Amino acid sequence: MKPMELTEATFEAQTASGVTVVDFWASWCGPCRMLSPIVEELAGEMTDVRFAKVNVDEEPGLANAFQVNAIPTLVFMKDGQAVGQTVGLQGKEDLRGVIEKVRNS
């Protein structure tokens, strides 16, 4: 399953309930391109979690709002609140563990 693209206009509505993993990325970022298939795999496996992407070049306001200073950054949202963040390339099982902690918190 492909993560949805978020903008400032759609962000709040799409992250208001449940668990959402938001991937802040850019097309020119090598580690972002390496992380993308991992996020897509998890999206296909964890169907009760929403996965989304924010292009930092197109949505600098969102990047600033979440203090994204390096990419890729994943922000973990639960019921509209940011509850965690990872920076840099992460392994699939490491990410699954973080998501499970957020889901069970």
Helices and strands as residue ranges (DSSP letters): E 4-5, H 8-15, E 19-25, H 30-45, E 50-55, H 60-65, E 73-78, E 81-87, H 92-104
